[in-house]
Amino acid sequence: MRTYLETTKQNRCLDKLNAEAASTIGEMRRQNLTLRLEYANGHERWSLSDGRRIERDVAQHMLAGGGLIADNDALFPHSLNQTYRARNVLNQLKDRRI
């Protein structure tokens, strides 16, 4: 069982992740940016299309939150896509038609 201090620390970390993810997705919408995944030296490297680096845990939190749509450009079947766009009203309508 977790102590009060452990739970508080975990909640602060989640609050920070939520804030960073929401801020980044908002920035992606405002500037029409994409989130890109690259592999360098065997490691994932996440960045926005304007060159800003995104921490791995923030990128994964953004993906899990459902605020992004994949461009379906994975290198191999059953692997992560390499480009993601912020979900907005126009691409939500497009998704419903498919």
Buried (B, 14 or more C-beta within 10 A) or exposed (E): EEEEEEEEEEEEEEEEBEEBBBEBBEBBBEEEBBBBBEEEEEEEBBBBBEEEEBEEBBBBBBBEBEBBBBBEEBEEEEEBBBBBBBBBEEEEEEEEEE
